[in-house]
Amino acid sequence: MRAIEFRRYGGYEELRLVDRPAEQAKDGRALIELSHAEVSPADNTIRAGRMAASLHKSPPLVPGGGAVGTVVDPGGTGLAEGTRVVVAGGGLGWLVDGTWREQLTADAAQLMPIPDGVGDEAACALFAGAGFSAAYLVLTQLIDFAPGHTVLAPGVGGSVGMGTAQVARELGASLVISTASRTDKAVQARAAGYRHVIDLSRESLPEGVARLTEGRGVDVVVDGVAGPLLGPAIASLAHGGSYVGVGYSGGTEGTVNITDLIWKNAKAYGYTFTMIPRDVARAARKTLLEWLRDGRLDPAIARIFPLEQAAEAQRHLIEDRPFGRVLLATHAKRVQ
């Protein structure tokens, strides 16, 4: 089978197409033929050698934390042959080889059937970058979010920004605000239905939030950008508000005015999926797939690359910062 792996840390060029032995269903694991795999910032962080070595398997490593595909041999999972599934969990792309390949084996806990009426691309995009899942779990499990609260989710084109904007709306937020770094992206986002997008090339984040909230600030910030937006995002909180750091597409360091936390009686959290029990996270994925089936969510896809162009797919996500998810089609016949 074809796969993408890197054998040493470095740039995008370290991602190489290789041929690996085909796998077989055994030990209670199903064999899955993959159709699409997600491309996420975490893949880039690991490949570049910027993540603590204790948190992931050393190279050689196949990237990819999630994918969708079809069960071709159920093994002992109890799933029927031909079932379309989302594949996730089990340390894919971190502790074990991930999803940037044509097939893999997985246990039942890693597989979630895809509802009829949901396409493979949409299901893969829903979980790419984990933005929709993170938003749902943060708002329902981590903080005291309630219908009527206001939410700021910077980076409308990214997985966390887009996912939070849509999930917060479905959970009853009275106002959801996001940002765009460029005017063209702000225009694109508004045309896609995101009404309150601050164009950061024309207005600062605190100024935009003050304008949209009549000076009050927001109850919740779910931040997948951080970097230079970290301080301004915290400064945009209302009194008693909560800041949750989910990602760092804008950088891992930022400057915070400590009085924005103290005087506002604010709360700050860091979030990872390891904070959430597995059964709760699985239930969240099931709910999100049902919302997708019912047309309540729309995970935009920016571009789908063939597997052999994985290096360019990673570069496009990280450097071009597109509006929507980037996916890999693991079989040439499925490339769009």
C-alpha positions in Angstrom: 0.0 0.0 0.0 1.1 3.6 -0.5 1.8 5.8 2.5 3.4 9.1 3.4 6.0 9.1 6.0 8.9 11.2 7.3 12.1 9.5 8.5 13.7 12.5 10.2 12.5 15.9 11.4 12.6 18.8 9.0 10.7 20.7 6.4 7.8 19.7 4.2 10.2 17.9 1.8 10.7 15.2 4.5 7.3 13.9 3.7 7.9 11.0 1.2 5.6 8.6 -0.6 6.6 5.1 0.3 5.3 1.5 -0.3 4.4 -0.4 2.8 3.2 -4.0 3.3 -0.6 -4.3 3.3 -2.2 -4.9 6.7 -4.6 -7.7 7.7 -7.5 -7.6 10.1 -6.5 -9.5 13.3 -6.6 -9.3 17.1 -10.1 -7.7 17.1 -9.1 -5.0 14.6 -11.0 -4.2 11.4 -9.2 -3.5 8.1 -10.3 -0.1 6.7 -9.7 1.1 3.2 -9.3 4.9 3.5 -10.8 7.4 1.1 -9.8 10.7 2.7 -7.4 11.8 5.5 -7.3 15.0 7.4 -4.4 17.5 7.3 -3.9 19.4 10.6 -1.4 21.8 12.2 -0.4 19.0 14.7 1.0 17.0 11.8 3.2 19.9 10.9 4.4 20.5 14.5 5.4 16.9 14.9 7.2 16.6 11.5 9.1 19.9 12.2 10.4 18.5 15.5 8.7 21.2 17.5 6.8 18.9 19.8 8.3 17.3 22.9 9.7 13.9 21.9 7.9 12.2 24.9 4.6 13.0 23.3 5.0 11.2 20.0 6.7 8.2 18.3 10.1 8.9 16.9 10.5 8.8 13.1 9.8 7.0 10.8 6.2 8.1 11.3 3.1 8.3 9.1 1.3 11.5 9.9 -2.5 11.9 10.2 -4.8 11.9 13.2 -8.0 11.1 11.4 -9.6 9.8 8.2 -12.7 8.2 6.7 -13.0 5.0 4.9 -14.8 1.7 4.4 -14.7 -1.5 6.4 -13.4 -4.3 4.1 -12.8 -6.8 6.9 -14.6 -6.3 10.2 -12.2 -8.4 12.2 -13.8 -8.7 15.7 -15.3 -5.2 15.7 -18.9 -6.2 15.1 -19.2 -3.8 12.2 -20.6 -4.9 8.9 -18.4 -5.2 5.8 -19.0 -2.0 3.7 -19.7 0.3 6.6 -18.4 3.7 6.1 -16.6 5.0 9.2 -14.7 7.9 10.7 -11.3 6.7 12.0 -9.8 8.6 15.0 -8.1 8.1 18.4 -5.7 5.5 19.5 -2.7 7.9 19.2 -2.9 8.0 15.3 -0.2 10.2 13.9 1.3 10.7 17.3 2.1 7.4 19.2 1.4 5.1 16.2 1.5 5.5 12.4 -1.4 7.7 11.3 -3.9 8.0 8.5 -1.8 9.3 5.5 -2.0 5.9 3.7 -4.4 3.7 1.7 -5.4 1.4 4.5 -5.0 0.7 8.2 -6.4 -1.5 11.0 -8.3 -0.1 13.9 -10.2 -1.3 16.9 -13.9 -0.7 17.5 -13.3 2.3 19.8 -11.6 4.1 17.0 -14.4 3.7 14.5 -17.6 5.7 14.2 -20.2 4.8 11.5 -21.0 7.7 9.1 -24.8 8.3 8.8 -26.5 7.9 5.5 -26.6 11.1 3.6 -23.2 12.3 4.8 -20.4 12.2 2.2 -16.9 11.0 3.0 -15.4 14.4 2.3 -17.8 16.2 4.6 -17.3 13.7 7.4 -13.5 14.0 7.1 -13.7 17.8 7.0 -15.9 17.8 10.1 -13.1 16.3 12.2 -10.1 17.7 10.4 -8.1 19.8 12.9 -10.5 18.7 15.6 -12.1 22.2 15.7 -15.7 21.2 15.8 -15.0 18.5 18.4 -12.9 20.8 20.6 -15.6 23.5 20.4 -18.4 21.1 21.4 -16.4 19.6 24.3 -15.1 23.0 25.6 -18.6 24.6 25.6 -20.4 21.6 27.1 -17.8 20.0 29.4 -15.1 22.5 30.3 -16.6 25.9 31.0 -19.9 27.3 32.3 -21.4 28.1 28.9 -25.1 28.8 28.7 -27.5 29.8 25.9 -27.4 33.6 25.5 -23.7 33.9 26.1 -21.4 35.7 23.6 -18.5 33.9 22.1 -15.3 35.0 20.3 -13.6 32.4 18.1 -10.6 34.0 16.3 -9.6 32.7 12.8 -12.8 32.1 11.0 -11.1 30.1 8.2 -9.3 27.7 10.6 -10.7 24.6 12.2 -11.2 26.0 15.7 -12.5 29.3 14.6 -15.0 27.9 12.1 -15.9 25.0 14.3 -16.6 27.1 17.3 -18.6 29.7 15.4 -21.0 27.0 14.1 -21.1 24.9 17.3 -21.7 27.9 19.6 -24.5 29.0 17.3 -26.2 25.6 17.6 -25.8 25.6 21.4 -27.6 28.9 21.7 -25.0 31.7 21.7 -26.6 35.1 21.3 -23.6 36.5 19.4 -20.6 34.7 17.8 -17.6 36.8 16.6 -14.7 35.7 14.6 -11.7 37.3 12.8 -9.9 37.3 9.5 -6.4 38.5 8.9 -7.2 39.8 5.4 -10.1 41.7 3.9 -10.6 39.1 1.1 -11.0 36.4 3.7 -13.4 38.5 5.8 -15.5 39.1 2.7 -15.5 35.4 1.9 -16.5 34.5 5.5 -19.4 37.0 5.5 -20.6 35.6 2.2 -20.6 32.1 3.7 -22.9 33.3 6.5 -20.5 34.4 9.3 -22.1 37.7 10.0 -19.7 39.1 12.7 -16.1 38.9 11.3 -13.6 41.4 12.4 -11.1 42.4 9.6 -7.9 42.6 11.5 -6.2 44.5 8.7 -8.6 47.4 9.3 -9.5 47.1 13.0 -7.9 45.7 16.2 -9.5 42.8 17.9 -10.5 44.7 21.1 -11.9 47.5 19.1 -14.0 45.2 17.0 -15.3 43.3 20.0 -16.1 46.5 21.8 -18.0 47.7 18.7 -20.0 44.5 18.3 -20.8 44.1 22.1 -21.4 47.8 22.8 -18.3 47.8 25.0 -19.2 44.8 27.2 -16.8 42.2 25.8 -17.5 38.5 25.3 -18.4 35.8 27.8 -16.2 33.2 26.2 -13.1 33.1 24.0 -12.2 29.8 22.3 -8.8 30.5 20.8 -7.1 28.4 18.2 -4.8 31.2 17.0 -2.9 32.6 20.0 0.5 34.2 19.2 0.0 38.0 18.8 -3.8 37.6 19.3 -3.4 36.0 22.8 -3.3 39.3 24.7 -6.0 41.1 22.6 -8.3 38.0 22.9 -8.1 38.0 26.7 -8.5 41.8 26.7 -11.8 41.3 24.8 -13.4 39.3 27.7 -16.3 40.6 29.6 -16.2 40.6 33.4 -16.3 37.0 34.7 -15.5 35.7 31.2 -13.6 32.5 30.3 -10.6 32.2 27.9 -9.8 28.7 26.5 -6.6 28.1 24.6 -7.1 25.3 22.1 -4.5 25.9 19.5 -1.6 28.1 18.3 -1.8 28.5 14.6 -0.5 32.1 15.1 2.4 31.1 17.4 3.1 29.7 20.8 4.0 32.9 22.6 2.0 36.1 23.2 1.9 39.0 25.6 -0.8 39.3 28.2 -1.7 42.2 30.4 -2.3 40.5 33.7 -4.9 43.1 34.8 -7.2 41.8 32.0 -7.5 38.6 34.0 -7.4 40.1 37.5 -9.7 43.1 37.2 -12.2 41.1 35.1 -12.3 38.2 37.4 -11.6 36.1 34.4 -10.8 32.4 34.1 -8.2 30.9 31.7 -7.9 27.3 30.6 -5.7 25.2 28.4 -7.5 22.4 26.6 -6.5 19.0 25.2 -8.6 15.9 24.4 -6.9 14.0 27.1 -9.0 16.0 29.6 -12.1 14.4 28.4 -13.2 10.8 29.1 -13.2 8.6 25.9 -16.9 7.8 26.1 -17.8 11.5 26.4 -15.6 12.4 23.4 -17.1 9.6 21.4 -20.6 10.8 22.2 -19.6 14.2 21.0 -18.4 12.9 17.7 -21.7 11.0 17.2 -23.7 14.2 18.0 -21.7 16.2 15.5 -22.2 13.7 12.8 -25.9 13.8 13.4 -25.9 17.6 13.2 -23.9 17.3 10.0 -26.5 14.9 8.6 -29.3 17.3 9.6 -27.6 20.2 7.8 -26.9 22.1 11.0 -23.1 22.2 10.3 -21.1 23.1 7.2 -17.4 22.2 7.5 -16.0 24.1 4.4 -13.3 22.3 2.4 -10.7 24.5 0.9 -8.9 21.9 -1.2 -8.4 18.2 -1.6 -4.9 17.0 -2.6 -3.9 13.5 -3.8 -1.9 11.5 -1.4 1.4 12.0 -3.3 1.1 15.8 -2.8 1.0 15.6 1.0 3.9 18.0 1.3 2.2 20.7 -0.7 -1.1 20.0 1.2 0.7 20.6 4.5 2.4 23.8 3.2 -0.9 25.1 1.8 -2.6 24.7 5.2 0.2 26.2 7.2 1.4 29.0 5.0 -1.5 30.0 2.8 -4.0 29.7 5.7 -7.0 28.9 3.5 -10.7 29.3 4.3 -11.7 25.7 5.2 -10.2 22.3 5.7 -7.4 20.7 3.7 -7.8 16.9 3.0 -5.8 14.2 1.3 -7.5 11.8 -1.1 -5.8 8.5 -0.4 -6.7 6.9 -3.8 -6.2 8.7 -7.1 -9.7 7.9 -8.3 -11.1 10.0 -5.5 -9.1 13.2 -6.1 -11.3 16.2 -7.0 
